[in-house]
Amino acid sequence: MLSYDFGGQHPMNPERLHLTARLMRECGLLDLRQVAVAPPFVASDEELATVHSADYISAVRHVSSNPDASDAAKGLGTEDNPAFAGMHEASARLAGGSLAAAEALLQGTAVRAVNFGGGMHHAARSRASGFCIYNDTAASIQRLLDRGAQRVLYVDVDAHHGDGTQSIFWDDRRVLTISLHETGMSLFPGTGFANETGGPGAEGYAVNVALPTLSGDAAVLRAFHAVVPQLAEAFAPDVIVSQHGCDSHREDPLTNLRVSVDAQHAMMLGVRELADRLCGGRWIATGGGGYALTSVVPRSWALLVAVAAEAATGPRTPVPAAWREYVLERHGVDTPGLMGDGADTWWRSWEVGYDPNDDLDRTVMATRKAVFPLHGLDPWFD
């Protein structure tokens, strides 16, 4: 997976994956009886074509073999998505990881699966965008649908709007996409507002919460619990696929939400609880954005694996000294001593009441008014 590399000056540094895997090992997560590590495979063109157009796949292959070339119309060879030799294989391998996760659930060899190298949610059917070439989350959802799943819930808590995944399933009532992200008024890709609710015949199956800039833990958790559980219960999914980009963190250099690892962990627990309660535990979790590569990404995604594995590792667990020493020697960075940030993750329940003077509450209410009635829910009280 480390071959997915846009170059040393690019924010999407594959070192974040290396440090995450190493931290997981140091924490003992990969040695647990209930955890199996499976290598990703390179997805075939046929598998990619379930969510991407044939001409787009051909364009990626061309740029992959000719890295001096570019295809700006398809988002390739741009500042966000610089061309590099082997781009197709590297991108298809990330997709293969999420396809392998879907296959494991379909075959019954696993109930939960994590692909922390996945979460490439900006890639659209015929265009690369936002550091994303092939959309692995969409590919895994389509595999589940093609193999018999009737309803798949997609929950995206990356700081950026999950626009690519939303667009691929815009007209499909079998997929409910919910994205909670920093408002497009202040962050790429500039989309994801409450009035984006799905195509004709699928109104209400795209859900967006455009969080106010500088929201922080309490606001983000209030929004999550005011929208996601209610819609999930009404939708009654067979499987949940989630994207846990950790770029919402207060140390992330590209975003402004100011969330802690502890709050990210709380949302992971929230998704797991929904999967256990609504669909027999069937849950595929992916990574995504995250650009504080030493101090945040490894802790957040190691906790994601811990949540999926129901391991004892949590936000108050000390970070293994050997891992901290390795990062200090390799990067000259003194990383946090705990897996979490020691944050207070108290949040105000929606049942306490709607405050029309609060930016977060107005945002949540806009979303609830736009989609709750389409699912038989009361936007004020459900």
Buried (B, 14 or more C-beta within 10 A) or exposed (E): BEBBBBEEEBBBBBBBBBBBBBBBBBBBBBEBEEBEEBEBBBBEBEBBBBBBBEEBBBBBBBBBEEBEEBBEEBBBBBEBBBBBBBBBBBBBBBBBBBBBBBBBBBEEEBBBBBBBBBBBBBBBBBBBBBBBBBBBBBBBBBBBBEEEBEBBBBBBBBBBBBBBBBBBBBBBBBBBBBBBBBBBEBBBBEBBBBEBBBBEEBEBBBBBBBBBBEBBBBBBBBBBBBBBBBBBBBBEBBBBBBBBBBBBBBBBEBBBBBBBBBBBBBBBEBBBEBBBEBBEBBBBBBBBBBBBBBBBBBBBBBBBBBBBBEBEBBBEBEBBEEBBEBBEEEBEEEBBEBBBBEBEBEBBEBEEEBEEEBBBBBBBBBBBEBBBEBBEBEBEEB
